[in-house]
Amino acid sequence: MLAYSVEYSLRTLEGRTACADEASAPGDHVNTILTKISRLSEFAFRVLFCAAAGVVFAIVCSLWVGLIVLLKGTGAFDRAGLSPVVCVAIYFLVGPLGGALIGLMLPLARSMIGYMFVGFVGVLPLYGAFALLLVPRKHWLAGVLLTCGLAAWVGGVSGYLDWRRHRIRRRSGRFSSWPTRTPWV
């Protein structure tokens, strides 16, 4: 519903732009504002799309936790000092956050290093949340270093693989640009 109202508002502004240009031609202010709104809506769409992907990630991970609990019980979670409910809650709190961070940082993904950095930033909240719960306070520095190291390794590898996949798709001609909600601009 919100996307429809934003789209309707932008189309209404487009109609006013044509009338304003025909009537008095006060300048190109309305077109500038329309361009900024369309860029903002594309940016917001990208962030929301990536946050929704984080929710899908949380659902998949929660199903995995449920499967482990059904097949093996809660023994592994008890040994780690973590309940399955808390684990699922972390996935649903941090999954969309990591997705939104990826959506925010996606413009940096223009090179291999950029893709690897975006992967690191996307994975870091998840590992950080689990480290806060599992690492004792007296080993806090080691937990931070381990969290950053694991996030750099997993996020870096996933970023590299994503960069490689996009590079192969570009060379084969099957690459499409990022989906946009504003095709009229």
N, C-alpha and C positions, 0 to 999 in steps of 0.2 A: 504494500500500500504506500509506504514511504517512497519507494523508488518510482512509483507511478506519479505521485504528487510532485516529486522533484522534476521528473521528465515533463509533466504538464506545465510546470512553472517555467522551465527553460524554453519550451516551445512557445509559451505565451510571450516571454521576453523577446524571442526571435521575431514574433509578429510585430511587437512594439518597435523593434529596431528598424524594421523596414518602413513603418509609418513615420517614425521620427526622422529618418534619413530623407524621406520624400518631402516631409512638411517643412522643416526648418533647418535641417542639417546642422545641429548644434555642435557637432564634433563626433569623434569616434569613441566617446565615453561608454556608450551602451554596449558596443561591440567588445570593448576591452573588459567590461564587467562580465559580459556573457562568456567570454573566453576564460576568465578567471573562475567563474562558477563551474564551467564544464571541466576545467582541469581539477578543481576541487572535488567534483563529483566522481571523476575518474580515479582520483587518489583515494577518496573514501570508499569507492567500490572495491579497489584493490585491497585495501586494509580489511574491509568486511569479508571479502572473498577468502583471504588468507586466514582470518579468524574463524570462519566457518570450516575451513580445512582443519584447523586446530580442534574444532569440536568433533569432526569426523575421526581425527586421530584419537581423541579422548574416548570416543565410543568404541573404537577398535581395541584400544588398550584395556578398557573396562571389560569388554567381552573376554579378553585374554585372562584378566584377573579372575573373572567369574568361572571360566573354564578350569583354571588352576585350583580354585577353591572347591569346585565340584569333583574334580578328579583326585586331588591330593589332600584336600582339607586345608586348614589354616596354619598348619605346622610351620611352613616356610616363612609365613608372615610373622608368626609368633616369635620365631628365632631371631628375626630381624628387628623385632620390637615395633612392628607396624601392623595395623589392622587393615584388612582388605577395603573397608569402607573409607578409611583415610587415604589409601592409595588411589581409589577411584575418585575421591574428592580432589586430590592433587591433580590428577589427569584433567578433570573438568575445569579446574581453576587456572591451571598453567597452560593447557593446550591452546585455548583461544588467545591467551596472552602471547605465547610464542608465535602463533600464526599471525597475530596483528603486528608483532615486531618484524616478522619476515616481510609482511606487506609494506611496512614503513621503510624498511631497508632495501627493498627490491630494486629501486633505481641504482643502487651501488653495484648490482650484479651485472656488470658489463664486461668484466674480465674474470679469469680463473680465480684470482685472489679475492675479487669482490664476491663471487659466488661462495667461496669458502668462508668469508667473513659473515655473510648473511646466514649461512648454515650454522656457524658458531653462535651467533646472536639468537637464532631461533631455538637452539637446543639448550642454551645456558639456563633459562628459567626453570626448565624441567629438572635438570640435574641439580641446580641450586636448591630447589624446593625439597627434593629428596635428601640432599646433603644436610639441610637444616634440621630435618627430623631424625636422621640416622647417625650423624657424626657427633660424638660427645664434645662438650664445650672445651675440654682440655686439649683436644686434638683439632681445634677449629682451623688453624692455619694449614695443617695438612689436608683437612677436608676441602678448604677453599682451593688449594693448589690442585688436588685431585679432581675436583669438580671442573675447574677451568681446563685442566689437561684433557679430561675425558670429553668435555664439550668441544674443545678445539679439534680433537681427533675425530669424533663422530660427526660433528658439524662440518668440519673441513672435508672429510671424505664424502659426505653426502652432497656438499656444495660442489666438489670437484666432479662427482658423477653427474650431477644436474647440468653443470657447465658443459661437460663432454657430450651429454645427450642433446643439448640445445645446439652445440656446434655441429654435430653430425646431422641433425635435422636441417640446419641452415644450409649446409653444403648439398644436401640431397634435394633441396627445394620444397620440402614439406613443412617448412617453418611458418607459423602464423604469429602475428604480433599478439601482445597481451590483450585479453578480452576487454572490451570497453563498454560502458553503459551509455556513452554519448556518441553514437555513430554520425550524428548530423553536424558535428563540428569538425 
